[in-house]
Amino acid sequence: MMIGVVTVAAVMMAGLVRGENAAAPAAKPAGSIFVYCAAGAKEGISAVSKAFEAETGVKVETTFANSGQLLGQIETTKIGDVYVPGDVGFIAKAEAKNLTQGKAKEFCYFVPGIFVRKGNPKAIKGVADLARPGLKLALAEPSAAIGQLQAQVFKKNKLDEEALKKNTVLSPATVTDVAMAVKLGTADAAIIWDAMRNFAPEDAELVTIPPEKNVVGAVPAAVLASSKNTVAAYAFLDYLVSDKGKAILKAKGYSTEKSADK
């Protein structure tokens, strides 16, 4: 009888030990997350969010603006779960202000291109042509990711800054507004992301910039320090860089490889 009791006790103890040593099951994402997304990534993030919602049941709420404006909103409100700016430089600024947590993940690349009116009536063949007298340019303000990257492109190609200023007729806050200026004919040309080449196919077209004359920007995503749903937020980042996420982004015209040349 004593032997039976000891045996049962031993089995129970073994079970407890196994229970203590067994890894706890990973928490499944649920609830909702709030994402701050750069305007240039709107189409891609919207498509990925829809697929993520369908697979996980997590509701993704998103606001769109230029990267600098979004950073200001995050710093002021201190709410939200994910930050998706148009360039890694904005993540560095967010990290310096302790607004993010964990490691950011790069999920696609923004390749600048020259957006011109349909048929390219001004015969703009390259970046150097943008400094030609008489052109009307729409160049995004510096607080936008495209605004910062275009400045690097101009510097790399040693363009005359004064000539560019004279040609600039408006400086929109987002890359979407920049593209709209060309679509409406307010501007002859602008710098946008290559992923937006089909923004207004009946009114405008994209002139590609050769890789040796271009500056490619990495698009990151980071979980915010203010996140109240980190499980879902990190799951969203993982989905962005997954094969499924990349396939969705590619279908929307985004470059998921830095070497991609469109």
Secondary structure, DSSP 8 states (H G I E B T S, - for coil): -HHHHHHHHHHHHHHHHHHHHS--------SEEEEEEEGGGHHHHHHHHHHHHHHH--EEEEEEE-HHHHHHHHHHH---SEEE-SSHHHHHHHHHTT-EEEEEEEEEEE-EEEEEETT-TT---SGGGGGSTT--EE---TTSHHHHHHHHHHHHTT--HHHHHHHEEE--SSHHHHHHHHHTTS-SEEEEEGGGTTSSTTTEEEEE--GGG---EEEEEEEETT-S-HHHHHHHHHHHHSHHHHHHHHHTT-B-STT---
